[in-house]
């Protein structure tokens, strides 16, 4: 479970890096419509998965082991 949690956090960080580089919105090539960057959902879902697993492992911020600032 720890490995899955940390892999989820890595995916969330990778998504954030791409969002930072590409911006919060994307334009579709076919219609030119502007949409929220699809990686925002990926980042959110991965961070949520990490937090859920981290909680199940009874690792939390008060234990001084939270891997990112809140």
N, CA, C and O atoms as CSV, one atom per row, in Angstrom:
chain,resi,resn,atom,element,x,y,z
A,1,UNK,N,N,0.820,-1.194,0.000
A,1,UNK,CA,C,0.000,0.000,0.000
A,1,UNK,C,C,0.863,1.257,0.000
A,1,UNK,O,O,0.531,2.251,-0.646
A,2,UNK,N,N,1.958,1.202,0.721
A,2,UNK,CA,C,2.847,2.358,0.763
A,2,UNK,C,C,3.377,2.682,-0.637
A,2,UNK,O,O,3.443,3.848,-1.026
A,3,UNK,N,N,3.747,1.656,-1.381
A,3,UNK,CA,C,4.256,1.875,-2.737
A,3,UNK,C,C,3.189,2.511,-3.626
A,3,UNK,O,O,3.492,3.435,-4.382
A,4,UNK,N,N,1.958,2.037,-3.548
A,4,UNK,CA,C,0.873,2.605,-4.346
A,4,UNK,C,C,0.642,4.069,-3.963
A,4,UNK,O,O,0.434,4.919,-4.829
A,5,UNK,N,N,0.680,4.351,-2.676
A,5,UNK,CA,C,0.493,5.734,-2.219
A,5,UNK,C,C,1.574,6.646,-2.786
A,5,UNK,O,O,1.274,7.727,-3.292
A,6,UNK,N,N,2.809,6.222,-2.703
A,6,UNK,CA,C,3.910,7.056,-3.189
A,6,UNK,C,C,3.907,7.173,-4.710
A,6,UNK,O,O,4.283,8.214,-5.248
A,7,UNK,N,N,3.485,6.115,-5.411
A,7,UNK,CA,C,3.359,6.200,-6.863
A,7,UNK,C,C,2.253,7.187,-7.248
A,7,UNK,O,O,2.389,7.920,-8.228
A,8,UNK,N,N,1.173,7.206,-6.487
A,8,UNK,CA,C,0.094,8.166,-6.732
A,8,UNK,C,C,0.593,9.589,-6.533
A,8,UNK,O,O,0.259,10.481,-7.312
A,9,UNK,N,N,1.378,9.799,-5.511
A,9,UNK,CA,C,1.936,11.128,-5.264
A,9,UNK,C,C,2.879,11.527,-6.401
A,9,UNK,O,O,2.882,12.684,-6.823
A,10,UNK,N,N,3.673,10.586,-6.895
A,10,UNK,CA,C,4.557,10.871,-8.028
A,10,UNK,C,C,3.756,11.270,-9.267
A,10,UNK,O,O,4.111,12.225,-9.957
A,11,UNK,N,N,2.663,10.532,-9.550
A,11,UNK,CA,C,1.817,10.868,-10.701
A,11,UNK,C,C,1.199,12.246,-10.537
A,11,UNK,O,O,1.121,13.010,-11.499
A,12,UNK,N,N,0.760,12.570,-9.329
A,12,UNK,CA,C,0.186,13.891,-9.076
A,12,UNK,C,C,1.221,14.982,-9.314
A,12,UNK,O,O,0.909,16.020,-9.897
A,13,UNK,N,N,2.441,14.752,-8.871
A,13,UNK,CA,C,3.514,15.727,-9.073
A,13,UNK,C,C,3.844,15.889,-10.559
A,13,UNK,O,O,4.084,17.003,-11.023
A,14,UNK,N,N,3.857,14.785,-11.302
A,14,UNK,CA,C,4.113,14.845,-12.740
A,14,UNK,C,C,3.003,15.614,-13.451
A,14,UNK,O,O,3.271,16.415,-14.347
A,15,UNK,N,N,1.768,15.369,-13.053
A,15,UNK,CA,C,0.638,16.093,-13.642
A,15,UNK,C,C,0.772,17.581,-13.346
A,15,UNK,O,O,0.536,18.403,-14.231
A,16,UNK,N,N,1.143,17.944,-12.130
A,16,UNK,CA,C,1.299,19.356,-11.758
A,16,UNK,C,C,2.394,20.014,-12.593
A,16,UNK,O,O,2.243,21.160,-13.016
A,17,UNK,N,N,3.483,19.310,-12.831
A,17,UNK,CA,C,4.561,19.864,-13.650
A,17,UNK,C,C,4.069,20.147,-15.071
A,17,UNK,O,O,4.383,21.193,-15.640
A,18,UNK,N,N,3.306,19.225,-15.641
A,18,UNK,CA,C,2.777,19.419,-16.990
A,18,UNK,C,C,1.791,20.583,-17.018
A,18,UNK,O,O,1.803,21.387,-17.950
A,19,UNK,N,N,0.949,20.673,-16.010
A,19,UNK,CA,C,-0.029,21.766,-15.932
A,19,UNK,C,C,0.694,23.104,-15.821
A,19,UNK,O,O,0.307,24.081,-16.462
A,20,UNK,N,N,1.729,23.144,-15.016
A,20,UNK,CA,C,2.503,24.373,-14.858
A,20,UNK,C,C,3.125,24.784,-16.195
A,20,UNK,O,O,3.132,25.965,-16.543
A,21,UNK,N,N,3.638,23.823,-16.927
A,21,UNK,CA,C,4.285,24.115,-18.209
A,21,UNK,C,C,3.277,24.478,-19.305
A,21,UNK,O,O,3.551,25.333,-20.147
A,22,UNK,N,N,2.101,23.822,-19.290
A,22,UNK,CA,C,1.142,23.970,-20.389
A,22,UNK,C,C,0.002,24.934,-20.090
A,22,UNK,O,O,-0.685,25.375,-21.011
A,23,UNK,N,N,-0.210,25.268,-18.834
A,23,UNK,CA,C,-1.304,26.154,-18.463
A,23,UNK,C,C,-2.520,25.389,-17.967
A,23,UNK,O,O,-2.612,24.171,-18.121
A,24,UNK,N,N,-3.451,26.125,-17.368
A,24,UNK,CA,C,-4.635,25.507,-16.764
A,24,UNK,C,C,-5.695,25.109,-17.768
A,24,UNK,O,O,-6.614,24.360,-17.438
A,25,UNK,N,N,-5.578,25.606,-19.001
A,25,UNK,CA,C,-6.575,25.277,-20.021
A,25,UNK,C,C,-5.893,24.704,-21.253
A,25,UNK,O,O,-4.710,24.934,-21.502
A,26,UNK,N,N,-6.683,23.947,-22.020
A,26,UNK,CA,C,-6.228,23.381,-23.285
A,26,UNK,C,C,-7.266,23.725,-24.344
A,26,UNK,O,O,-8.459,23.817,-24.054
A,27,UNK,N,N,-6.805,23.912,-25.565
A,27,UNK,CA,C,-7.705,24.201,-26.679
A,27,UNK,C,C,-7.762,22.963,-27.575
A,27,UNK,O,O,-6.725,22.424,-27.962
A,28,UNK,N,N,-8.982,22.515,-27.905
A,28,UNK,CA,C,-9.107,21.362,-28.787
A,28,UNK,C,C,-8.746,21.775,-30.206
A,28,UNK,O,O,-9.104,22.862,-30.660
A,29,UNK,N,N,-8.035,20.900,-30.894
A,29,UNK,CA,C,-7.595,21.214,-32.246
A,29,UNK,C,C,-8.751,21.247,-33.230
A,29,UNK,O,O,-8.759,22.065,-34.150
A,30,UNK,N,N,-9.732,20.362,-33.048
A,30,UNK,CA,C,-10.808,20.270,-34.035
A,30,UNK,C,C,-11.781,21.443,-33.970
A,30,UNK,O,O,-12.203,21.947,-35.011
A,31,UNK,N,N,-12.143,21.886,-32.770
A,31,UNK,CA,C,-13.146,22.951,-32.653
A,31,UNK,C,C,-12.588,24.264,-32.127
A,31,UNK,O,O,-13.220,25.310,-32.272
A,32,UNK,N,N,-11.422,24.217,-31.523
A,32,UNK,CA,C,-10.850,25.419,-30.942
A,32,UNK,C,C,-11.454,25.787,-29.598
A,32,UNK,O,O,-11.156,26.848,-29.051
A,33,UNK,N,N,-12.309,24.908,-29.059
A,33,UNK,CA,C,-12.927,25.166,-27.760
A,33,UNK,C,C,-11.879,25.070,-26.655
A,33,UNK,O,O,-10.967,24.246,-26.713
A,34,UNK,N,N,-12.027,25.924,-25.655
A,34,UNK,CA,C,-11.104,25.938,-24.522
A,34,UNK,C,C,-11.723,25.132,-23.380
A,34,UNK,O,O,-12.885,25.321,-23.022
A,35,UNK,N,N,-10.925,24.241,-22.824
A,35,UNK,CA,C,-11.373,23.373,-21.725
A,35,UNK,C,C,-10.356,23.414,-20.598
A,35,UNK,O,O,-9.194,23.764,-20.804
A,36,UNK,N,N,-10.800,23.057,-19.423
A,36,UNK,CA,C,-9.890,22.891,-18.288
A,36,UNK,C,C,-8.910,21.777,-18.648
A,36,UNK,O,O,-9.289,20.772,-19.249
A,37,UNK,N,N,-7.659,21.967,-18.276
A,37,UNK,CA,C,-6.629,20.967,-18.581
A,37,UNK,C,C,-7.036,19.626,-17.984
A,37,UNK,O,O,-7.333,19.552,-16.792
A,38,UNK,N,N,-7.056,18.561,-18.789
A,38,UNK,CA,C,-7.481,17.247,-18.282
A,38,UNK,C,C,-6.595,16.690,-17.166
A,38,UNK,O,O,-7.042,15.849,-16.386
A,39,UNK,N,N,-5.357,17.145,-17.084
A,39,UNK,CA,C,-4.479,16.642,-16.030
A,39,UNK,C,C,-4.829,17.202,-14.657
A,39,UNK,O,O,-4.332,16.704,-13.646
A,40,UNK,N,N,-5.681,18.237,-14.602
A,40,UNK,CA,C,-6.129,18.728,-13.293
A,40,UNK,C,C,-6.905,17.642,-12.554
A,40,UNK,O,O,-6.751,17.473,-11.344
A,41,UNK,N,N,-7.738,16.910,-13.289
A,41,UNK,CA,C,-8.495,15.808,-12.670
A,41,UNK,C,C,-7.545,14.684,-12.247
A,41,UNK,O,O,-7.706,14.096,-11.178
A,42,UNK,N,N,-6.575,14.399,-13.078
A,42,UNK,CA,C,-5.595,13.362,-12.739
A,42,UNK,C,C,-4.850,13.736,-11.458
A,42,UNK,O,O,-4.683,12.913,-10.558
A,43,UNK,N,N,-4.410,14.985,-11.395
A,43,UNK,CA,C,-3.689,15.439,-10.196
A,43,UNK,C,C,-4.566,15.309,-8.960
A,43,UNK,O,O,-4.131,14.772,-7.941
A,44,UNK,N,N,-5.797,15.796,-9.045
A,44,UNK,CA,C,-6.703,15.741,-7.898
A,44,UNK,C,C,-6.949,14.298,-7.462
A,44,UNK,O,O,-6.861,13.979,-6.276
A,45,UNK,N,N,-7.258,13.429,-8.425
A,45,UNK,CA,C,-7.561,12.040,-8.094
A,45,UNK,C,C,-6.359,11.334,-7.470
A,45,UNK,O,O,-6.510,10.563,-6.523
A,46,UNK,N,N,-5.180,11.597,-7.999
A,46,UNK,CA,C,-3.977,10.957,-7.451
A,46,UNK,C,C,-3.664,11.457,-6.041
A,46,UNK,O,O,-3.278,10.672,-5.175
A,47,UNK,N,N,-3.829,12.757,-5.810
A,47,UNK,CA,C,-3.591,13.284,-4.458
A,47,UNK,C,C,-4.625,12.731,-3.470
A,47,UNK,O,O,-4.293,12.423,-2.326
A,48,UNK,N,N,-5.864,12.609,-3.915
A,48,UNK,CA,C,-6.896,12.021,-3.050
A,48,UNK,C,C,-6.587,10.562,-2.738
A,48,UNK,O,O,-6.731,10.121,-1.597
A,49,UNK,N,N,-6.162,9.815,-3.754
A,49,UNK,CA,C,-5.819,8.412,-3.524
A,49,UNK,C,C,-4.658,8.313,-2.536
A,49,UNK,O,O,-4.677,7.490,-1.621
A,50,UNK,N,N,-3.654,9.157,-2.731
A,50,UNK,CA,C,-2.524,9.167,-1.808
A,50,UNK,C,C,-2.995,9.434,-0.380
A,50,UNK,O,O,-2.623,8.712,0.545
A,51,UNK,N,N,-3.814,10.473,-0.204
A,51,UNK,CA,C,-4.259,10.861,1.136
A,51,UNK,C,C,-5.074,9.744,1.796
A,51,UNK,O,O,-4.942,9.500,2.996
A,52,UNK,N,N,-5.906,9.075,1.016
A,52,UNK,CA,C,-6.703,7.981,1.577
A,52,UNK,C,C,-5.816,6.835,2.051
A,52,UNK,O,O,-5.986,6.327,3.159
A,53,UNK,N,N,-4.879,6.437,1.213
A,53,UNK,CA,C,-3.988,5.336,1.595
A,53,UNK,C,C,-3.114,5.749,2.769
A,53,UNK,O,O,-2.911,4.973,3.703
A,54,UNK,N,N,-2.596,6.977,2.720
A,54,UNK,CA,C,-1.737,7.478,3.798
A,54,UNK,C,C,-2.495,7.426,5.128
A,54,UNK,O,O,-1.938,7.058,6.162
A,55,UNK,N,N,-3.777,7.801,5.079
A,55,UNK,CA,C,-4.605,7.751,6.281
A,55,UNK,C,C,-4.829,6.329,6.767
A,55,UNK,O,O,-4.803,6.065,7.969
A,56,UNK,N,N,-5.051,5.406,5.825
A,56,UNK,CA,C,-5.249,3.997,6.208
A,56,UNK,C,C,-3.999,3.420,6.857
A,56,UNK,O,O,-4.073,2.543,7.718
A,57,UNK,N,N,-2.856,3.926,6.429
A,57,UNK,CA,C,-1.603,3.468,7.028
A,57,UNK,C,C,-1.315,4.174,8.354
A,57,UNK,O,O,-0.302,3.925,9.007
A,58,UNK,N,N,-2.230,5.053,8.724
A,58,UNK,CA,C,-2.129,5.818,9.968
A,58,UNK,C,C,-0.897,6.724,9.983
A,58,UNK,O,O,-0.274,6.941,11.022
A,59,UNK,N,N,-0.571,7.237,8.819
A,59,UNK,CA,C,0.503,8.218,8.678
A,59,UNK,C,C,-0.186,9.547,8.403
A,59,UNK,O,O,-0.940,9.665,7.437
A,60,UNK,N,N,0.057,10.522,9.218
A,60,UNK,CA,C,-0.602,11.798,9.019
A,60,UNK,C,C,0.342,12.944,9.335
A,60,UNK,O,O,1.486,12.736,9.740
A,61,UNK,N,N,-0.151,14.141,9.144
A,61,UNK,CA,C,0.674,15.325,9.344
A,61,UNK,C,C,1.184,15.420,10.782
A,61,UNK,O,O,2.323,15.829,11.008
A,62,UNK,N,N,0.356,15.047,11.749
A,62,UNK,CA,C,0.776,15.174,13.155
A,62,UNK,C,C,1.940,14.254,13.490
A,62,UNK,O,O,2.673,14.496,14.449
A,63,UNK,N,N,2.111,13.196,12.699
A,63,UNK,CA,C,3.222,12.285,12.948
A,63,UNK,C,C,4.529,12.821,12.378
A,63,UNK,O,O,5.586,12.218,12.570
A,64,UNK,N,N,4.460,13.974,11.665
A,64,UNK,CA,C,5.644,14.574,11.104
A,64,UNK,C,C,6.174,13.862,9.867
A,64,UNK,O,O,7.348,14.004,9.525
A,65,UNK,N,N,5.309,13.089,9.186
A,65,UNK,CA,C,5.758,12.343,8.016
A,65,UNK,C,C,4.967,12.723,6.770
A,65,UNK,O,O,5.064,12.032,5.756
A,66,UNK,N,N,4.194,13.791,6.815
A,66,UNK,CA,C,3.424,14.210,5.646
A,66,UNK,C,C,4.390,14.696,4.577
A,66,UNK,O,O,5.185,15.598,4.844
A,67,UNK,N,N,4.348,14.124,3.362
A,67,UNK,CA,C,5.389,14.413,2.373
A,67,UNK,C,C,5.207,15.717,1.590
A,67,UNK,O,O,6.058,16.036,0.760
A,68,UNK,N,N,4.151,16.470,1.813
A,68,UNK,CA,C,4.028,17.750,1.116
A,68,UNK,C,C,3.325,18.736,2.019
A,68,UNK,O,O,2.520,18.343,2.863
A,69,UNK,N,N,3.621,20.018,1.852
A,69,UNK,CA,C,3.020,21.046,2.736
A,69,UNK,C,C,1.530,21.169,2.521
A,69,UNK,O,O,1.035,21.008,1.405
A,70,UNK,N,N,0.820,21.453,3.588
A,70,UNK,CA,C,-0.637,21.623,3.500
A,70,UNK,C,C,-0.956,23.092,3.506
A,70,UNK,O,O,-2.126,23.470,3.439
